[in-house]
């Protein structure tokens, strides 16, 4: 039976664990791409209008499990670099889950066992969906499919015109356009809310 304790667990999973796992996944791109001389990296947290930009972090208004990584170019731009970058999210989540699992198995984190067991579950969920080669709903390949194509054919062959990891410059242009539209809407609302002059 679904009770109050289950509801609390669901809320913790949806609003704490999933966003953290998503953020860690995107950090995998960042960490690995840094080894290949990434230029203009950005880690976007959340969705919707921008709240604040702090260094490479772009914090959005609507907080949930949606985060993404973008960059403009790499100094060492080659097939091996891209294979490592696409494997980064899988590896960072896998290493983290295995490390937490070892700690739990050796009696550490015992007071928070339920939380960390659930955390490991969602990490492996992301790893599974990221590593099994498939296409997503929007027709883009997941990391597993890109890795498969890169290893087998030496390039992406899915014929999708959009880059899997967007350019930070393009993302910034979209954000600026979005913020201008929001400001226009706010100005229109202010005009319509003001009392008519007599």
Order of alpha helices (4+ residues) and beta strands (2+ residues): alpha-alpha-beta-beta-beta-beta-alpha-alpha-alpha-alpha
